[in-house]
Amino acid sequence: MIRAATIEISKASAAKPPDVVYPLPSIVKPLDLGVLFSVSQPLQVELGSGDGSFLVNVAAENPKHNFIGVERLLGRIRKMARKAKRGGLVNLRGIRIESAYFLEYLLPPVSITALHVYFPDPWPKRKHRHHRLINERFPALAARVLVPCGRVYLRTDDQDYFSQMLEVFRTAADFRAADTPAELAALLSDFERDFMARGISTLRAGFEFVA
């Protein structure tokens, strides 16, 4: 009986899904994606995933893709983890770190099929605009990690920031404009739903890596 009970406990432990929030073993070495996910599948990343309301929905609808949500604030990433656990999602991980640093230093080259950036801080004051995530360097950083024909999807409510987003990608030779699929546009974050309720429009853009 003891042996049987031990076997059952071992099976239960083996079946337990890994924690949603992944503690980085290093902040200087690129991620080992094989450690994050037990099943190798196309990978998508959201930079600034907030409480994960968008990412949890898209991960649930796309079980044959893996997803990473990158978020700096601990409270938000814990919310995402709770939502993912309630949904039984095994294809979603959250990483707590600055989005710009993660993109430039921790994502392995040619590793993702899509990069999502939704409602990043617009830094509206002119003297602060150099803090914006989507800047002149962003297309080159995205090109490094995207597979051929991979895509970048952007959303914002700030017209000035949106104009900057369009400009930096229009001048990037490795990208061309691409439509946001209707099924993707229909997946909203809680943040976006709140904007819509207040009559604030969402500005969307998509770009495909063509190099």
C-alpha positions as CSV (number, residue, x, y, z in Angstrom):
1,M,0.0,0.0,0.0
2,I,2.8,2.4,0.8
3,R,4.5,1.7,-2.5
4,A,1.2,2.2,-4.4
5,A,0.6,5.5,-2.6
6,T,4.1,6.6,-3.4
7,I,3.5,5.9,-7.1
8,E,0.3,7.8,-7.1
9,I,2.0,10.8,-5.5
10,S,4.8,10.7,-8.0
11,K,2.2,10.6,-10.9
12,A,0.4,13.6,-9.4
13,S,3.7,15.5,-9.1
14,A,4.7,14.7,-12.6
15,A,1.2,15.9,-13.9
16,K,1.4,19.2,-12.0
17,P,1.9,22.0,-14.6
18,P,4.9,24.3,-14.1
19,D,4.5,27.7,-12.5
20,V,3.2,30.3,-14.9
21,V,5.6,33.0,-13.6
22,Y,9.1,31.9,-14.7
23,P,12.0,33.1,-12.5
24,L,14.9,34.1,-14.7
25,P,18.0,32.1,-13.9
26,S,20.1,34.8,-15.5
27,I,19.5,38.4,-16.8
28,V,22.6,38.2,-19.1
29,K,22.1,34.9,-20.9
30,P,19.3,34.3,-23.6
31,L,16.4,32.2,-22.5
32,D,16.4,28.5,-23.0
33,L,12.9,28.1,-24.4
34,G,13.1,24.4,-24.0
35,V,13.0,24.9,-20.3
36,L,10.0,27.2,-20.3
37,F,7.8,24.9,-22.4
38,S,7.6,21.1,-22.4
39,V,6.1,21.2,-25.9
40,S,8.0,22.9,-28.7
41,Q,5.5,25.1,-30.6
42,P,5.5,28.5,-32.4
43,L,6.1,31.2,-29.9
44,Q,4.4,34.6,-29.5
45,V,5.5,37.3,-27.1
46,E,3.6,40.3,-25.6
47,L,5.7,43.1,-24.3
48,G,3.9,44.9,-21.4
49,S,1.3,42.2,-20.8
50,G,-0.3,44.0,-17.8
51,D,-2.7,41.6,-16.0
52,G,-2.7,39.2,-18.9
53,S,-6.3,39.7,-20.0
54,F,-5.4,39.7,-23.7
55,L,-2.7,37.0,-23.4
56,V,-4.8,34.6,-21.4
57,N,-7.5,34.8,-24.0
58,V,-5.3,34.4,-27.0
59,A,-3.4,31.5,-25.4
60,A,-6.7,29.7,-24.6
61,E,-7.8,30.0,-28.3
62,N,-4.4,28.9,-29.7
63,P,-3.3,25.8,-27.7
64,K,-0.8,24.9,-30.5
65,H,1.2,28.1,-29.9
66,N,3.3,29.0,-26.8
67,F,3.1,32.5,-25.3
68,I,5.3,34.7,-23.1
69,G,4.0,37.8,-21.3
70,V,6.6,40.3,-20.2
71,E,5.6,42.7,-17.4
72,R,7.6,44.8,-15.0
73,L,5.0,45.1,-12.2
74,L,4.7,42.1,-9.8
75,G,1.0,42.6,-9.0
76,R,0.0,42.5,-12.6
77,I,2.0,39.4,-13.5
78,R,0.6,37.6,-10.5
79,K,-2.9,38.4,-11.8
80,M,-2.0,37.0,-15.2
81,A,-0.7,33.8,-13.4
82,R,-4.0,33.4,-11.5
83,K,-6.0,33.7,-14.7
84,A,-3.8,31.3,-16.6
85,K,-4.1,28.7,-13.7
86,R,-7.9,29.1,-13.6
87,G,-8.0,28.4,-17.3
88,G,-5.6,25.4,-17.0
89,L,-3.2,26.9,-19.6
90,V,0.1,25.1,-20.0
91,N,1.2,27.2,-23.0
92,L,1.6,30.5,-21.2
93,R,4.5,31.9,-19.1
94,G,5.0,35.3,-17.5
95,I,8.4,36.9,-17.0
96,R,8.9,39.9,-14.8
97,I,11.4,42.3,-16.4
98,E,11.6,45.5,-18.4
99,S,10.2,44.9,-21.9
100,A,13.0,46.7,-23.8
101,Y,15.7,44.8,-22.0
102,F,14.0,41.4,-22.5
103,L,13.6,42.1,-26.3
104,E,17.2,43.2,-26.8
105,Y,19.1,40.7,-24.6
106,L,17.0,37.7,-23.5
107,L,15.0,36.5,-26.5
108,P,17.0,34.1,-28.7
109,P,17.5,35.1,-32.3
110,V,14.8,33.9,-34.8
111,S,12.6,32.5,-32.1
112,I,9.2,34.0,-32.3
113,T,6.4,34.2,-34.8
114,A,4.6,37.3,-33.4
115,L,5.4,40.3,-31.2
116,H,2.4,42.1,-29.5
117,V,2.7,45.6,-28.0
118,Y,-0.6,47.0,-26.8
119,F,-1.0,50.4,-25.2
120,P,2.6,51.0,-24.2
121,D,3.2,54.1,-22.0
122,P,3.0,57.0,-24.5
123,W,5.3,59.3,-22.6
124,P,3.4,62.3,-24.0
125,K,5.8,65.0,-22.9
126,R,8.2,65.8,-25.7
127,K,11.2,65.7,-23.4
128,H,10.3,62.2,-22.3
129,R,9.7,60.6,-25.7
130,H,13.1,59.0,-25.8
131,H,11.6,56.6,-23.2
132,R,9.1,55.2,-25.7
133,L,9.4,51.5,-26.4
134,I,8.6,51.8,-30.1
135,N,11.4,54.0,-31.3
136,E,13.9,54.1,-34.2
137,R,15.8,51.0,-32.8
138,F,12.7,48.8,-32.3
139,P,12.3,47.4,-35.8
140,A,15.9,46.1,-35.8
141,L,15.4,44.5,-32.4
142,A,12.2,42.9,-33.6
143,A,13.8,41.7,-36.8
144,R,16.5,39.9,-34.8
145,V,14.0,37.7,-32.9
146,L,11.3,37.2,-35.5
147,V,11.2,34.2,-37.9
148,P,10.8,35.0,-41.6
149,C,7.3,36.3,-42.2
150,G,6.9,36.9,-38.4
151,R,4.7,39.8,-37.4
152,V,4.6,42.8,-35.1
153,Y,1.1,43.9,-33.9
154,L,0.7,47.3,-32.3
155,R,-2.2,49.1,-30.5
156,T,-2.4,52.5,-28.8
157,D,-4.9,55.2,-28.1
158,D,-2.4,58.0,-28.5
159,Q,-2.4,59.5,-32.0
160,D,1.1,61.0,-31.7
161,Y,2.6,57.8,-30.6
162,F,0.8,55.9,-33.3
163,S,2.2,58.3,-35.9
164,Q,5.7,57.5,-34.5
165,M,5.0,53.8,-34.7
166,L,4.0,54.0,-38.3
167,E,7.0,56.2,-39.2
168,V,9.7,53.9,-37.7
169,F,8.3,50.9,-39.4
170,R,7.7,52.6,-42.8
171,T,11.4,53.5,-42.9
172,A,12.4,50.0,-41.9
173,A,13.4,48.1,-45.1
174,D,12.9,44.7,-43.4
175,F,9.2,45.3,-42.7
176,R,6.0,45.8,-44.7
177,A,2.5,46.8,-43.6
178,A,0.2,43.9,-42.7
179,D,-3.4,43.6,-41.6
180,T,-4.4,42.6,-38.1
181,P,-6.5,39.5,-38.5
182,A,-10.1,40.1,-37.4
183,E,-10.0,37.3,-34.8
184,L,-6.9,38.9,-33.2
185,A,-8.5,42.4,-33.2
186,A,-11.5,40.9,-31.5
187,L,-9.4,39.8,-28.5
188,L,-9.4,42.8,-26.1
189,S,-7.6,43.5,-22.8
190,D,-9.5,44.8,-19.8
191,F,-7.6,48.0,-20.4
192,E,-8.9,48.3,-24.0
193,R,-12.5,47.5,-23.0
194,D,-12.4,50.3,-20.5
195,F,-11.2,52.7,-23.3
196,M,-14.0,51.5,-25.6
197,A,-16.6,52.1,-22.8
198,R,-15.3,55.7,-22.6
199,G,-15.5,56.2,-26.4
200,I,-11.7,56.1,-26.9
201,S,-10.8,54.5,-30.2
202,T,-8.0,51.9,-30.6
203,L,-5.4,52.6,-33.2
204,R,-4.0,49.4,-34.7
205,A,-1.1,48.5,-37.0
206,G,0.6,45.3,-38.1
207,F,4.0,44.8,-39.8
208,E,5.5,41.6,-41.4
209,F,9.2,40.8,-41.3
210,V,10.2,40.2,-44.9
211,A,14.0,39.8,-44.9
